[in-house]
Amino acid sequence: MWQRYETLHAVVYFAPEVAEAMVRVGLKGFWMGYFGGRAAPMGPVGPELVTATFYNFHPSMPARAIPDAWSFATPAAVLEARTAAVGAALRRLLGDEVDGPAVAEAAELAARAAGACSPQGRPLFAAHLGLPWPEEPHLRLWHAATLLREHRGDGHVAALLTAGLGGLEAHVVLVAAGVVDAEQMRRARGWSEDDWASAERGLVDRGLLEPSGGLTEEGARLRREVEAVTDRLAMEPWDHLGDEATGRLHELLDPLARRIVASGELPYPNPMGLTPPG
């Protein structure tokens, strides 16, 4: 399910319509658009809250974009521009399917799932939960996918904290597991080679990383545990929806996600560790 709704949600990061809309509304460059767009549901927050909730960026990255973003555009204006741009991007990517019965059915099922989630301890999910639901089915589906991914993401942060893995350490573990490239992660998340080397030494000292860079048996076990806890904390919407409706939503999302993947719009691998639906 994560692969499929994350693929749908991730259009907001890679579609040119969204980047262009952020510039038109007044934001300066890709990263101000990213931080401003994702943080806007929380209001005109400062960089500390963005660093805390996004979890995996070097603090200097959000600090270069926030709070300056709010001097160029209000959070409300950013959200309006982002929603319209995502709608245009999905219309382009999904073609005639965007107004079809499958999207409408998927939107209602995903909305039921997302609406069943508790906001307790989940700040990014809670902020998005406070936004009005779009009326058009393809945008309702995207909004539901966004709620589900932020719900899961907040739970993932809790799992990482419990495991004693900060944002940088989580990246190092992901690279050691062979999911993403180290240089890509450093560049996309603002960590220097010195930062990375220091985190690697710390993980070696904890017995989680081999000096050669691979995960130890204990490191692999901890990573599996983090993913299992993340999955467990993300079960609330699917327990509510039930097996049959969850299976139906998966069936409806699969061709939509595959169509987005086939467009080449989403790069693989990417900093989210997202891989094409298989």
C-alpha positions as CSV (number, residue, x, y, z in Angstrom):
1,M,0.0,0.0,0.0
2,W,2.8,2.4,0.9
3,Q,4.4,2.0,-2.5
4,R,1.2,2.8,-4.2
5,Y,-0.1,5.8,-2.3
6,E,3.4,7.2,-1.9
7,T,3.8,7.1,-5.7
8,L,0.6,9.1,-6.0
9,H,1.6,11.6,-3.3
10,A,5.1,12.0,-4.6
11,V,3.8,13.8,-7.7
12,V,3.9,17.0,-5.5
13,Y,7.7,16.8,-5.3
14,F,8.6,16.0,-8.9
15,A,5.9,17.4,-11.2
16,P,7.0,20.6,-13.0
17,E,3.5,22.1,-12.5
18,V,4.1,22.2,-8.8
19,A,7.6,23.8,-9.0
20,E,6.3,26.4,-11.4
21,A,3.3,27.2,-9.2
22,M,5.6,27.7,-6.2
23,V,7.6,30.2,-8.2
24,R,4.5,32.0,-9.4
25,V,3.2,32.4,-5.9
26,G,6.4,34.0,-4.9
27,L,8.7,31.3,-3.4
28,K,12.3,31.3,-4.5
29,G,13.6,28.1,-5.9
30,F,12.9,24.4,-5.5
31,W,13.7,23.9,-1.9
32,M,11.8,26.9,-0.6
33,G,8.8,25.5,-2.6
34,Y,9.4,22.1,-1.0
35,F,9.7,23.3,2.6
36,G,7.0,25.9,2.2
37,G,4.6,23.5,0.5
38,R,4.9,20.7,3.0
39,A,5.1,22.9,6.1
40,A,2.3,25.3,5.1
41,P,-0.5,23.1,6.7
42,M,1.2,23.9,10.1
43,G,1.0,27.7,9.5
44,P,3.8,30.2,9.3
45,V,6.2,28.1,11.4
46,G,9.9,28.5,12.0
47,P,12.8,26.4,10.9
48,E,13.0,24.5,14.2
49,L,9.6,23.0,13.9
50,V,10.3,22.1,10.2
51,T,13.6,20.4,11.2
52,A,11.9,18.5,14.0
53,T,8.9,17.2,12.0
54,F,10.7,16.5,8.7
55,Y,13.4,14.9,10.8
56,N,16.0,13.9,8.2
57,F,17.4,17.3,6.9
58,H,20.5,19.1,8.2
59,P,19.0,22.1,10.1
60,S,20.7,24.5,7.6
61,M,18.4,23.4,4.8
62,P,15.1,24.4,6.3
63,A,16.7,27.5,7.8
64,R,17.6,28.8,4.3
65,A,13.9,28.6,3.3
66,I,11.9,29.1,6.5
67,P,10.7,31.6,7.7
68,D,11.7,33.6,4.7
69,A,9.0,31.8,2.6
70,W,6.3,33.4,4.6
71,S,7.5,36.9,3.7
72,F,6.9,36.0,0.0
73,A,3.6,34.1,0.3
74,T,1.2,33.2,3.1
75,P,0.7,29.5,3.9
76,A,-2.8,29.7,2.6
77,A,-1.6,31.0,-0.8
78,V,1.0,28.3,-0.9
79,L,-1.5,25.6,-0.2
80,E,-4.0,26.9,-2.8
81,A,-1.2,27.0,-5.5
82,R,0.1,23.6,-4.5
83,T,-3.4,22.0,-4.7
84,A,-4.2,23.5,-8.1
85,A,-0.8,22.4,-9.5
86,V,-1.1,18.8,-8.2
87,G,-4.5,18.7,-9.8
88,A,-3.1,19.8,-13.2
89,A,-0.2,17.4,-12.9
90,L,-2.5,14.4,-12.1
91,R,-4.7,15.3,-15.0
92,R,-1.7,15.2,-17.3
93,L,-0.2,12.0,-15.9
94,L,-3.4,10.0,-15.6
95,G,-5.2,11.3,-18.7
96,D,-8.7,10.1,-19.2
97,E,-8.6,7.9,-16.1
98,V,-8.5,11.0,-13.9
99,D,-12.3,11.4,-14.2
100,G,-13.1,7.7,-14.3
101,P,-15.0,5.7,-11.8
102,A,-11.8,4.0,-10.5
103,V,-10.4,7.3,-9.2
104,A,-13.7,8.2,-7.6
105,E,-14.0,4.9,-5.9
106,A,-10.4,4.9,-4.7
107,A,-10.8,8.5,-3.4
108,E,-13.7,7.5,-1.2
109,L,-12.0,4.3,0.1
110,A,-8.7,6.2,0.8
111,A,-10.7,9.0,2.5
112,R,-12.4,6.5,4.8
113,A,-9.0,5.0,5.7
114,A,-7.3,8.4,6.3
115,G,-10.3,9.7,8.3
116,A,-10.1,6.8,10.8
117,C,-6.5,7.8,11.8
118,S,-5.9,9.4,15.2
119,P,-3.8,12.5,15.2
120,Q,-2.2,11.9,18.6
121,G,1.6,12.2,18.4
122,R,1.5,12.8,14.7
123,P,2.1,16.5,14.0
124,L,2.4,16.5,10.2
125,F,-0.6,14.2,9.8
126,A,-2.6,16.4,12.2
127,A,-1.7,19.6,10.4
128,H,-2.9,18.1,7.0
129,L,-6.0,16.7,8.7
130,G,-7.1,20.2,9.5
131,L,-7.1,21.2,5.8
132,P,-10.4,21.1,3.9
133,W,-11.1,18.1,1.7
134,P,-11.0,18.9,-2.1
135,E,-14.2,18.2,-4.0
136,E,-12.7,16.8,-7.2
137,P,-12.1,13.0,-6.9
138,H,-8.5,13.0,-8.1
139,L,-7.6,15.7,-5.6
140,R,-9.5,14.0,-2.8
141,L,-7.5,10.9,-3.6
142,W,-4.2,12.8,-3.6
143,H,-5.2,14.5,-0.3
144,A,-6.0,11.1,1.3
145,A,-2.7,9.7,0.0
146,T,-0.9,12.6,1.6
147,L,-2.7,12.1,4.9
148,L,-1.8,8.4,4.8
149,R,1.9,9.1,4.0
150,E,2.2,11.7,6.7
151,H,0.5,9.4,9.2
152,R,3.0,6.7,8.4
153,G,5.9,9.1,8.3
154,D,5.1,10.4,11.8
155,G,5.0,6.8,13.0
156,H,8.3,6.1,11.3
157,V,9.9,9.1,13.2
158,A,8.7,7.6,16.4
159,A,10.2,4.2,15.5
160,L,13.5,5.8,14.6
161,L,13.6,7.8,17.9
162,T,12.8,4.6,19.8
163,A,15.7,2.9,18.0
164,G,18.1,5.7,18.8
165,L,18.5,6.7,15.1
166,G,18.5,10.4,14.2
167,G,17.7,11.6,10.7
168,L,21.3,11.4,9.6
169,E,21.9,7.9,11.1
170,A,18.7,6.7,9.4
171,H,20.1,7.8,6.1
172,V,23.4,6.0,6.8
173,V,21.5,2.8,7.6
174,L,19.4,3.1,4.5
175,V,22.6,3.5,2.3
176,A,24.3,0.6,4.1
177,A,21.2,-1.6,3.3
178,G,21.7,-0.8,-0.4
179,V,18.5,1.1,-0.8
180,V,19.9,4.5,-1.9
181,D,23.2,6.2,-2.8
182,A,25.2,8.0,-0.2
183,E,26.1,11.0,-2.4
184,Q,22.5,11.4,-3.4
185,M,21.4,11.4,0.2
186,R,24.0,13.9,1.3
187,R,23.2,16.2,-1.5
188,A,19.4,16.0,-1.1
189,R,19.4,16.4,2.7
190,G,22.3,18.8,3.3
191,W,24.7,16.6,5.2
192,S,28.5,17.1,4.7
193,E,31.0,14.2,4.2
194,D,32.3,15.0,7.7
195,D,28.8,14.7,9.1
196,W,28.3,11.4,7.3
197,A,31.7,10.0,8.5
198,S,30.9,11.0,12.1
199,A,27.6,9.2,11.9
200,E,29.2,6.1,10.4
201,R,31.8,6.0,13.3
202,G,29.0,6.3,15.8
203,L,27.1,3.4,14.2
204,V,30.3,1.3,14.1
205,D,30.8,2.0,17.8
206,R,27.3,0.8,18.4
207,G,27.9,-2.4,16.5
208,L,25.4,-1.6,13.8
209,L,27.7,-0.9,11.0
210,E,30.8,-2.7,9.7
211,P,33.9,-0.6,9.2
212,S,33.6,-1.4,5.5
213,G,30.2,0.3,5.4
214,G,27.7,-2.6,5.4
215,L,25.2,-3.4,8.1
216,T,26.2,-5.8,10.9
217,E,23.8,-8.6,11.9
218,E,22.6,-6.3,14.7
219,G,22.3,-3.4,12.3
220,A,20.2,-5.4,9.9
221,R,18.0,-6.6,12.9
222,L,17.5,-3.1,14.1
223,R,16.5,-1.9,10.6
224,R,14.0,-4.7,10.3
225,E,12.6,-3.8,13.8
226,V,12.2,-0.1,12.8
227,E,10.3,-1.1,9.6
228,A,8.1,-3.6,11.6
229,V,7.3,-0.9,14.2
230,T,6.6,1.6,11.4
231,D,4.2,-0.9,9.7
232,R,2.5,-1.7,13.0
233,L,2.0,2.0,13.8
234,A,0.6,2.5,10.2
235,M,-2.1,-0.3,10.5
236,E,-4.8,2.0,12.0
237,P,-6.4,3.0,8.6
238,W,-6.3,-0.6,7.2
239,D,-7.7,-2.1,10.4
240,H,-10.6,0.3,10.1
241,L,-11.1,-0.3,6.4
242,G,-11.0,-4.1,6.7
243,D,-9.3,-6.6,4.5
244,E,-11.8,-6.6,1.6
245,A,-11.9,-2.8,1.2
246,T,-8.2,-2.5,1.7
247,G,-7.6,-5.1,-1.0
248,R,-10.0,-3.2,-3.3
249,L,-8.2,0.1,-2.7
250,H,-4.8,-1.6,-3.5
251,E,-6.4,-3.0,-6.7
252,L,-7.6,0.5,-7.7
253,L,-4.3,2.3,-6.8
254,D,-2.0,-0.2,-8.6
255,P,-2.7,0.9,-12.2
256,L,-2.7,4.6,-11.2
257,A,0.7,4.2,-9.6
258,R,2.1,2.2,-12.5
259,R,0.9,4.9,-14.9
260,I,2.8,7.6,-12.9
261,V,5.9,5.4,-12.8
262,A,5.7,4.8,-16.6
263,S,5.7,8.5,-17.2
264,G,9.3,8.7,-15.9
265,E,8.3,11.7,-13.7
266,L,9.5,10.1,-10.5
267,P,13.3,9.3,-10.4
268,Y,14.4,5.9,-9.0
269,P,16.1,5.6,-6.7
270,N,15.0,8.7,-4.9
271,P,15.7,10.2,-1.5
272,M,12.5,8.7,0.0
273,G,13.8,5.2,-0.7
274,L,10.7,4.7,-2.9
275,T,10.9,2.0,-5.5
276,P,8.5,1.3,-8.4
277,P,5.4,-0.8,-7.4
278,G,6.4,-4.4,-7.9
